């Protein structure tokens, strides 16, 4: 009988630890940018590290765990956590899928660029057509999306990508399951 690698004790432990670290980083520290409801946090870092080491499924479980913990102290009735889940998965899934095909430093750079681009596009669409209408009962202006949403997500993607690129290789032995 073939053992499910994703649900191994070692992977579940890594998912839980990275989810807990991500939840702490989701709550603190955060940098408020303009507009003030956009906050730059570093909680996507453990998600990407876990995804690169274990795959898309564990990465999605890490972000889900983080956002479920975030719901316990949400100031947005869950809309912020929904936004975080969508945007983080939008970056995580393509980045990990690209990285799994080419596990090199160049492959990591390409995967982070692809994931960043996906997150930026998804953030513009989801903010315009789902999140803003949920929070404000109105549609945001295209100017707001172009001058606030896209630049914020570009900044976040670049910062998270640089940190991920710099720390993944040194942390790789801790993140991978040893047999």
HUJOVEN-V864468 format. One record per backbone hydrogen bond with DSSP energy under -0.5 kcal/mol. NH is the residue of the N-H (numbers start at 1). CO is the residue of the C=O. If there is no record, write none. Layout:
# HUJOVEN-V864468
nh: {NH;NH}
co: {CO;CO}
This chain:
# HUJOVEN-V864468
nh: {5;7;8;12;13;14;15;16;17;18;19;20;21;22;23;24;25;26;27;28;31;32;33;35;38;39;40;41;42;42;45;47;48;49;50;51;52;53;54;55;55;59;60;61;62;63;64;65;66;67;68;69;70;71;72;73;74;79;82;83;84;85;86;87;88;89;90;91;92;93;95;96;97;98;99;100;101;101;102;104;108;109;110;111;112;113;114;115;116;117;118;119;120;121;122;123;124;125;126;127;128;129;130;131;132;134;135;136;137;137;138;145;146;147;148;149;150;152;153;154;155;156;157;158;159;160;161;162;163;164;165;166;167;168;169;171;172;172;174;175;176}
co: {3;4;5;8;9;10;11;12;13;14;15;16;17;18;19;20;21;22;23;24;40;30;38;33;35;37;31;39;25;29;42;43;44;45;46;47;48;49;50;50;51;55;56;57;58;59;60;61;62;63;64;65;66;67;69;70;71;76;78;79;80;81;82;83;84;85;86;87;88;89;91;92;93;94;95;96;97;98;98;102;104;105;106;107;108;109;110;111;112;113;114;115;116;117;118;119;120;121;122;123;124;125;126;126;127;130;131;132;132;133;132;141;142;143;144;144;145;148;149;150;151;152;153;154;155;156;157;158;159;160;161;162;163;164;165;167;168;169;171;171;172}
